[in-house]
Amino acid sequence: MPGDVERHLDELLARARTAQRALPYGPRNAALEAIGAALRRHQDAILEANAVDVEAEEARGTPDARIDRLRLSEARVHAMADACSEVAALSDPLHVTRQGWVAQDGIEVSEVTVPFGVIGMVYESRPNVTVDAGILALKAGSAAVLRGSASALNSNRALANAMREGASEAGLPADVVQLIDDDDRAYVGALLSARGKVDLVLPRGGAGLIQHVVDTAKVPVIETGVGNCHVYVHHEADLKMAQQIVMNAKVQRPGVCNSAETLLVDRSVAERFIPAVVEELKAAGVEVRGCDATRALVDVSPATQDDWAEEFLDLVLAVRVVDSFDEAVAHIDRYGTRHSEAIVTESREAARAFHREVDAAATYVNASTRYTDGFVFGFGAEMGISTQKLHVRGPVGLQHLVSTSYRIEGSGQIRER
């Protein structure tokens, strides 16, 4: 019932707000360490819950690459626990004076970082987001309200319970981490409409989820984007290096947003490069779909117009031969999602032009797009990859999860003009 959903969510958000206001002024690092310890302590229960979710998705015939985003292992649980310590070790983003000056009539003005308050997260599959979002929000002095997908409900429940236990053990209110423990989709709409009750929402998942959030939200949103990422092999590329980069960008984890979905190859090196890389891609289980010029060189399926714009999130790669640098950039501009784009080239001029002309959150020269990640960038963890330009772009890390307040000190001044 819609009314029941809204009442339940209002109660949950009110508890989150109360818990956030009870957080200590100083660092909350002890709670983060306690959360990490709780994750390790409850590892078996977390993996058992995750196995239930994975088995259900396998029974539904969900593709392996998508199941990989859902699946947890001892190593992944340990990585989540390690992230708690890594975030704890980061500088406290709160109560930092970004700038200060003396303004009119001698008043002293300071711009100081402050918490958002209550941060909502709407996401699909990946249970690690439950931990990343919870610990980043807590470090930033906010409460996290988490709404994962139905496919990961058991996993998220076990993770959230461990996190709440850890926070409580450290003397913080457990309600600083809240899981919407219900797969009713009405909760998403209610959360996105809870203006004044939630201060910020971040979506993380496929194109459909992100578009729904952006189109319907009445609360502030940071749009974490779809990743239709490209690798462009320039005519001055080291072709051995290019092949290694293409393989890593496509195969290492195909179900994530920073994996490559399209390969662009300059015509002058296509005959030398495409047959070798396609052979290796096929051996790794990749379905290659090519343009006419590609298919003249190798036996692959024809690429459709829709393929150029598709985020496959699977072992599928579209390949197109281009006549020039400008044509490659034009293709990326038309079909890319402003996420992560790479060029392989030995030309510094082409490299500089690529950085300058390609509009994306991250542009790479001679490296795999797979590096677009808050952990890799040194943020400890991330909320997602923002492809918008307001407030934050690229990995959304701890330093982006604060707002600012102006603090003014006077000595009796009054304004007369």
Buried (B, 14 or more C-beta within 10 A) or exposed (E): EEEEBBEBBEEBBEBBBEBBEEBEEEBBBBBBBBBBBBBBBBBEEBBEBBBEBBEBBEEEEBBEBBBBBBBBEEEBBBBBBBBBBBBBEBEBBBBBEEEEEEEEEEBEBBBBBBBBBBBBBBBBBBBBBBBBBBBBBBBBBBBBBBBBBBBBBBBBBBBBBBBBBBBBBBEBBBBBBBBBBBEBEBBBBBBBBBEEBBBBBBBBBBBEBBEBBBEEBEBBBBBBBBBBBBBBBBBBBBBEBBBBBBBBBBBBBBBBBBBBBBBBBBEBBBEEBBEBBBEBBBEEEBBBBBBEBBBEBBEBEEBEEEBBBBBBBBBBBBBBBBEEBEBBBEBBBEBBBBBBBBBBBBBEEBBEBBBEBBBBBBBBBBBBBBBBBBBEBEBBBBBBBBBBEEEBBBBBBBBBBBBBEEBEEEEEEEEEE
